[in-house]
Amino acid sequence: MWTEDRSLTIVFNGEVYNFKEIRPELEILGYRFLSGTDTEVVLNAIHCWGIEKALGKFLGMFAFAIWDARTRSLTLARDRVGVKPLYYHKSPKRLLFGSEIKALHAHPEFSRELCTDGLGQFFCFGYAVGEKTVYRDTYKLPAGHFMSFDAKGDSTLTRYWSIDNIERGSFRGTENDAVDRLTELCDSAFSYRLVSDVPVGVFLSGGIDSTFLATFLKKRLNADLEHITIGFDNPAFDESEKAAQVAKDLDLRHTINGIDADKAQSALPNFVDIWDEPFGDTSGIPTSILCKLARDSVKVALSADGGDELFCGYDSYPNYDKLRNWLNRFPFPLRKAAASTINALPYRALISAGLSLQNSPSWNPQWSSRLEKSLRIMSVRDAAELTQVMNEKGWETNSVGTLLNAVDPDVLTGTVFKRTPRANGRNAFFDHMMRTDFQAFLADDIMTKVDRASMAVSLECRDPLLDHRLVEFAFSLPLEYIYKDGEHKRLMKRILAPWISQSVLQAPKRGFSIPLYDWLRGPWKELAYQHLSVQSVRRVGILNEQAVTAELDAFYRYRGGRAEKVMLMLLFQLWAERWL
């Protein structure tokens, strides 16, 4: 779309929800409109106020490019939280940009040369962090930023919004005031995202976040929507019963669909096609199935992503805090020596033997993995390093180079994992973990997962809890308003209490994940050996054959091994066979 004077051109992805409020301001200033679209409002707002002031007025999820014919300059911009993606590839003669990397593949000058740092991040965390991707000279525009390129190709990156500017505890009201303010903000944020001329549905998992969303929509906004749930045949991973209880409590229209290992395996080829960069979050598989099912009945779906990061929902926070406090009782050299001693023991064989003798379902099938992580934590020096280790999904950041036939890549520089906590004390540690998860795990994993899965089936997914006003409010709250005495998401639960069964409110948290360990050792074993064979690894030519074989043998030889390492290697091989 062009401005009336043809000076600015825009290509645009996403939604600016408050465009109808911005339009009258522009009309008063003399702007004429030829359509009823948010795109035309965005374009004229930038023409009128400039990019930074216009971005400050927009409420929504978006990524766009603006070409200024007057200065022959290009500006790329992304929404505050980063709900919508934006990639770019820069070479001496070309600037390519798009919503997905597969769009860049279409250009003959796009280089498929891999970036070892980005690839190392994938094998450590399951995703590329921050600006990095697995391709050299190819980057993500960070959330809350815009980047301008002048006629010479020189670029300037500007941050226009960040949670780093919000101080924990700066909200000065009482807890009752906070409940009222949260209700007021949700009224606005949820109402904006209900506006649609096509059917709208809700993803309902049975967890607190989606229950909060469904309850608010029904009881506060009187919305009668379709609610869709995915269940698993493994009861340890299935929350469909909780979702059904929520639907019963609220009298919701509700559909439950099941998923098993065979259905998930059949989705794997589509998985690596949709995520055109290596992506290690296997919950993307049920998410893609969920989106496809939802698209059969609705064209817009509301998701409750962000609740854990905003309202302190992860059980790992207090667990790691307790571990940190316990470890601080011992000098660092003593902890490091103890970890080295235990590491030298044949603990994998011992744990495997114990699991074989004790088949109780209460035993975690990945005890070796848990012990490895604990030994790694024994050797950390500070809270920043602990947060980094918490987020390691597969390889340790200082050992991934062997797998990649390279010197250990610099996977942390320039990422939020290198940032130190803003202050000292327990509250500061919780706040640090929440900020890190918001800026890394939520931004580069969860939102990437949902965007790709939904867009692949032309389903528009909206995230009401990620309205930037809600985000700013949540990070301004005193910690005790959202977590106290072992109770997570206290404000949300106070609002839910009149309508939702205590069995749902007090149920232990379960992540949206697949029974990966059981599936890899059972129905997916043949698939793993097929794509991780020496011949397959050699054909792709990226991973170290000996390292792959050693990890594969360790997982299948002993019970209690780390399934994530096998899955990351498998997903990489499937991706490389498709895209390289």
Order of alpha helices (4+ residues) and beta strands (2+ residues): beta-alpha-alpha-alpha-beta-beta-beta-beta-alpha-alpha-beta-beta-beta-alpha-beta-alpha-beta-alpha-beta-alpha-alpha-alpha-beta-alpha-alpha-alpha-alpha-alpha-alpha-alpha-alpha-beta-alpha-alpha-beta-beta-alpha-alpha-alpha-alpha-alpha-alpha-alpha
